């Protein structure tokens, strides 16, 4: 499943996920309940105009999602990136640390995160594409 929560479909009548990260956090939990889900790939956008602490709610959902998968005898990989800088009000390193402390593998770019996620999926399929 690929969802862009910033797409018009998800923002009609509600704030963009940069401002209100709750919809994405809810979906992370929902995906964890699906036995077909092996990897959740997320980004966290920080900066002026973004939520004051977008990593907080996302980190909580990552932690709960991983616990849900474990309770069902599965391992859920969560791969994350942070889009922003150290000079942003939320601080790139502090945001990265929150996500990592919740159990996410935090990579420096979305391209690296996408490639890493694909490597996980390839490995689960025995190296086949």
Buried (B, 14 or more C-beta within 10 A) or exposed (E): EEEEBBEEEBBEEEEBBBBBBBBBBEBBBBBBEEEEBBBBBBBBBBBEEBBEBBBBBBBBBBBBBBEBBEEEEBEBBBBBBBBBEEEBEBBBEBBBBBBBEBBBBBBEEBEEBBEBBEEBEEEEEEEEE
